[in-house]
């Protein structure tokens, strides 16, 4: 699913500006789908050009007009068709995992720092999940609640794996650097 389709899905909850959508990507979607202004605004422009959203410009005093987008009937049909894909891709692109592929070439202290930083990131996600549960999840759809639970399970599994296996990685690394 691309940014355009996710934006359409978000707009089913009501009209929103690009800034509003960015905030959704930073909160409820942060743990599984990243998108910044550089992809959101072009997606909204394309959706408007294709008639899948309507755009209303609202004047603001002393600031540029605020563009508010609403999904159209055609946009709803397009989204429904996209949601009929029963084999969506589940891609993982991780600089952390790519780096760990070459951990044997790294200084052990650097590997430990990378692992500790990843655990800090996981802790940040756990804080985000608690905030979402407190502020938003009570009125979420079952699908959004499922995704939140999936994110919590994935972060818990990552944390457990790192904690249970970090010594193996560091031990292997020390052995290779001692023989190399």
N, C-alpha and C positions, 0 to 999 in steps of 0.2 A: 504494500500500500504506500502511495507516495504522499507528499505533503499536501497536495491539492485535495486528495480524497479525505485525508484526516481533517483538514480545514472544513470541508463540507460536513463531515460528521459532527464536528464541534458546533457548527452553525445550526444544527438541528435543535440545539438547546436554546437558541435565540440569537438575535442580531448581535454582532460584535465587530469591533475594530481590529485591525492588525495587531495593535498593542494588546488588546484583550486576549487574542488568540496566542500571542507570544507568552503571556502570563500563564495560560493553560498549559502550554508546552513546558514551561519552567516548573510547574507544580505537578499537576496530576499526570502528566505524560513524561516527566523528567527521567524516570528510571527506565524507559524503554523506547522513546522516540524523540530525538533531538531535532529541533528546527529553530533557526534564528530568523531575524528580520530579512536577511539576505535570501531566504527561501520562502518565507511566508508572504511577503509583499508581491513577489513575482507570481506566486501561486494564486493569490487573490486577483491579481490583474488578469491572469489567464482565465480564471473561472468566470470573471465578469465578462471578458471578451467572448467566451463561449456561451454566455447566457445561463450559466449554472448558479450565479449569485447576482443579486442586485446590489448596487452601491449607492448610498445616500451620503452626500457631503453636508456636514453640519458645521455652520460657521462658529468659530470660537474667537473671542475677543483677544487680540494681541498674539494669536498663534495661528498656524495654518489650519485650514478646514479639517475636521475629523471625518474620516471615511468610515461609515458603518455598513457592514455587509450582511445580507440576508440570503438564505438559500432559496432558490426558486423551485417551482414544481419540476422543471427539467433537472435541476441539481439534485432533488430528492430521488428522481428516477435513476440518474447516473450513480448516485451513492448506493441505492438498492442493488443495482446491477453489480457494482464493485464488491459489495458484501456477499454476493453469491459465489465468489471464488472460495472454494472449500479447501484449497491447498496454498494458503498464504505462506510466503517465505519467512523463515525465522533466522535472520542473519545476525551474527555477532561479529562486530569489528572491534577488536580490543588491542590497543597499544600495549596494555599491561601483559596480555598473553603473548603477544609478539616478542616483547622484551624478555619474558621468561623463557622463551624458546632458546635464547642465547645466554641464559644465566651462567652457564659454565664458562663463558668468556668474560664474566664480570667479576669485579672485586666483591668478596663476600659481604663487606659492609654496605656496598651499594645495593646488593640483592636484598639485604635486610631492610634498607631504607625504602626500596620500592614496595616490598611486602607491607611494611608499616604504613606507608602512604596509602596503599590500596585499602587496608583495614580502616584508615581514617575516612576514606571516601565511603566505605560501606557504612560506617557510623553516621555519616552525613545523610545517607539514604534512609537509615533507620529513623533519624530525627524527622526527615521529610515525611516518612510514612506515618509517624505519630501525629504530626501536624495535620496531614490530610485526614486521618481518622477523626481527629478532634473537630476540625473545621468544615469538612466537606462530605466525608463518606456516608454520613447518615442519610443524605438525600440522593445518593448516587444510584445509578442503575445497577442491576445485578452484574452486567458485563464489566462495568468500571470497578465494582467491588472485587470481581474475579481477578482483574488485572492487578489491582493493588495487592491482593493476596499472593498472586504469582510473583510479583516483585519482591514481596517480603520473603517468600520461600527461597527465591534465587539468591538474595543477599545473605540470608542465613546460611545457605549451602556454601556460598563462596567464603564466608567468614570461617565456617567450620573447616572447610578444606584447607584454607591457608594456615589456620592454626594447627591443624593435625599433620600437615605435610611440610611445613617450612623447614624443619630440621633436616629432613631428607634432602631437600634442595640445597641447603647450605652445606650439609655434610658431603654431598656429591661434589659440590663446587670446590670445597677445601681439598678433597682428595685429588681432583683433576689439576688444581693449581699447584699442589705439592709435587705432582709427578711431571707437570708440564714445564 
